[in-house]
Amino acid sequence: MMKRFEGQVAVVSGGADGCGRAAALRLSQEGAKVGILDVNGEMGMKTVADIEAGGGEVLFIRTDVSNGAAVHAGIKAVMAAFGRIDALYNHAGTVIVKPFLETSEADWNRLMAINVNSMFHSCQAVLPHMIAAGSGAIVNTTSISGITASALEAAYCTSKGACIQLTRSIAVEFRDQGIRCNSVAPALIRTAHGMREAEELVTLGQDWSDGDVAKMQGRICEPEEVAAAALFLLSKDASFINGETLIVDNGQFATT
Ligand SMILES: NC(=O)c1ccc[n+]([C@@H]2O[C@H](COP(=O)([O-])OP(=O)(O)OC[C@H]3O[C@@H](n4cnc5c(N)ncnc54)[C@H](O)[C@@H]3O)[C@@H](O)[C@H]2O)c1
């Protein structure tokens, strides 16, 4: 196992489950102390136990990342515990599957709050520490749905498109302070989020059988594969990659 994050501190939002959990585990295996901000306390505790069982140091802060004050408090707690933040992986997010005309203003605002505002809050909380240190790396989880549109997911596609632009904006504004910001844009992943999304799309008449998924992306993506892409972008291996969105889809986008 490489040790690309030895001596570093990484924060993972949505690090209790799915790709965020896979990233938190691997960041720890590669030497980082890890702060996890996630709303799911039960899975958060499981991830903490797994990291500690491997000899790693971790702090879990139960946080709804759509709440700015809670995110700032969480980052403050990580700084108090570990003294620095070198890497920020903004992974927490969710999806609403609904016909556009049935999408309420409350649905729209909730999705923007969880998917977009969360990144606004965490970047605002973490960037001053990275600026003071003169270095830092941020990765945001976006989606191929932030680049190509899919029916029944207008709010989701819009939110992920916004996250891609936030990624570029931060890259441009903070490059000269030694900070990079990139995103990973996955296709369908075998996580609670991905399974619910596919199930709800099937209920509304779309085809998401294993065969349909195989036609689009060869096979379903595993959470560890998204984590590996995110860690590459967070690591010094990606030292000259900034403002980029790395599509993690096994060639699906290449066929469009
Ligand atoms: N699963 C897919 O097919 C897929 C594809 C592309 C992009 N994504 C993106 O990945 C993310 C979903 O992650 P996953 O697929 O690993 O699924 P997941 O559901 O296993 O993990 C998401 C994690 O985010 C946490 N979370 C959700 N809302 C939160 C909130 N308000 N505050 C704090 N934590 C919160 C959950 O508790 C969970 O631990 C989203 O950003 C989504 O847009 C997923």
Ligand as a Chemical Component Dictionary entry (heavy atoms), coordinates in Angstrom:
data_LIG
# 
_chem_comp.id                   LIG 
_chem_comp.type                 NON-POLYMER 
_chem_comp.pdbx_formal_charge   0 
_chem_comp.three_letter_code    LIG 
# 
loop_
_chem_comp_atom.comp_id 
_chem_comp_atom.atom_id 
_chem_comp_atom.alt_atom_id 
_chem_comp_atom.type_symbol 
_chem_comp_atom.charge 
_chem_comp_atom.model_Cartn_x 
_chem_comp_atom.model_Cartn_y 
_chem_comp_atom.model_Cartn_z 
_chem_comp_atom.pdbx_ordinal 
LIG N1  N1  N 0  -24.122 6.081  -6.133 1  
LIG C1  C1  C 0  -24.093 6.552  -7.363 2  
LIG O1  O1  O 0  -24.494 5.886  -8.326 3  
LIG C2  C2  C 0  -23.516 7.920  -7.598 4  
LIG C3  C3  C 0  -23.154 8.288  -8.898 5  
LIG C4  C4  C 0  -22.604 9.549  -9.099 6  
LIG C5  C5  C 0  -22.404 10.400 -8.046 7  
LIG N2  N2  N 1  -22.755 9.998  -6.794 8  
LIG C6  C6  C 0  -22.567 10.938 -5.693 9  
LIG O2  O2  O 0  -22.052 10.270 -4.560 10 
LIG C7  C7  C 0  -22.666 10.811 -3.372 11 
LIG C8  C8  C 0  -23.484 9.708  -2.707 12 
LIG O3  O3  O 0  -22.594 8.818  -2.141 13 
LIG P1  P1  P 0  -22.574 7.258  -2.298 14 
LIG O4  O4  O 0  -22.977 6.885  -3.676 15 
LIG O5  O5  O -1 -21.267 6.819  -1.775 16 
LIG O6  O6  O 0  -23.788 6.798  -1.406 17 
LIG P2  P2  P 0  -24.011 6.553  0.153  18 
LIG O7  O7  O 0  -25.444 6.848  0.338  19 
LIG O8  O8  O 0  -23.490 5.203  0.504  20 
LIG O9  O9  O 0  -23.082 7.621  0.874  21 
LIG C9  C9  C 0  -23.442 8.951  1.034  22 
LIG C10 C10 C 0  -22.984 9.404  2.396  23 
LIG O10 O10 O 0  -23.326 10.795 2.516  24 
LIG C11 C11 C 0  -23.982 10.962 3.748  25 
LIG N3  N3  N 0  -24.896 12.105 3.687  26 
LIG C12 C12 C 0  -25.981 12.243 2.901  27 
LIG N4  N4  N 0  -26.603 13.409 3.180  28 
LIG C13 C13 C 0  -25.877 14.018 4.155  29 
LIG C14 C14 C 0  -26.000 15.215 4.866  30 
LIG N5  N5  N 0  -27.012 16.062 4.646  31 
LIG N6  N6  N 0  -25.079 15.518 5.808  32 
LIG C15 C15 C 0  -24.050 14.672 6.053  33 
LIG N7  N7  N 0  -23.886 13.513 5.409  34 
LIG C16 C16 C 0  -24.784 13.182 4.473  35 
LIG C17 C17 C 0  -24.709 9.655  4.005  36 
LIG O11 O11 O 0  -25.056 9.502  5.369  37 
LIG C18 C18 C 0  -23.697 8.650  3.508  38 
LIG O12 O12 O 0  -22.797 8.286  4.522  39 
LIG C19 C19 C 0  -23.519 11.955 -3.826 40 
LIG O13 O13 O 0  -22.744 13.143 -3.787 41 
LIG C20 C20 C 0  -23.852 11.567 -5.241 42 
LIG O14 O14 O 0  -24.191 12.685 -6.019 43 
LIG C21 C21 C 0  -23.298 8.783  -6.546 44 
# 
loop_
_chem_comp_bond.comp_id 
_chem_comp_bond.atom_id_1 
_chem_comp_bond.atom_id_2 
_chem_comp_bond.value_order 
_chem_comp_bond.pdbx_ordinal 
LIG N1  C1  SING 1  
LIG C1  O1  DOUB 2  
LIG C1  C2  SING 3  
LIG C2  C3  SING 4  
LIG C2  C21 DOUB 5  
LIG C3  C4  DOUB 6  
LIG C4  C5  SING 7  
LIG C5  N2  DOUB 8  
LIG N2  C6  SING 9  
LIG N2  C21 SING 10 
LIG C6  O2  SING 11 
LIG C6  C20 SING 12 
LIG O2  C7  SING 13 
LIG C7  C8  SING 14 
LIG C7  C19 SING 15 
LIG C8  O3  SING 16 
LIG O3  P1  SING 17 
LIG P1  O4  DOUB 18 
LIG P1  O5  SING 19 
LIG P1  O6  SING 20 
LIG O6  P2  SING 21 
LIG P2  O7  DOUB 22 
LIG P2  O8  SING 23 
LIG P2  O9  SING 24 
LIG O9  C9  SING 25 
LIG C9  C10 SING 26 
LIG C10 O10 SING 27 
LIG C10 C18 SING 28 
LIG O10 C11 SING 29 
LIG C11 N3  SING 30 
LIG C11 C17 SING 31 
LIG N3  C12 SING 32 
LIG N3  C16 SING 33 
LIG C12 N4  DOUB 34 
LIG N4  C13 SING 35 
LIG C13 C14 SING 36 
LIG C13 C16 DOUB 37 
LIG C14 N5  SING 38 
LIG C14 N6  DOUB 39 
LIG N6  C15 SING 40 
LIG C15 N7  DOUB 41 
LIG N7  C16 SING 42 
LIG C17 O11 SING 43 
LIG C17 C18 SING 44 
LIG C18 O12 SING 45 
LIG C19 O13 SING 46 
LIG C19 C20 SING 47 
LIG C20 O14 SING 48 
# 
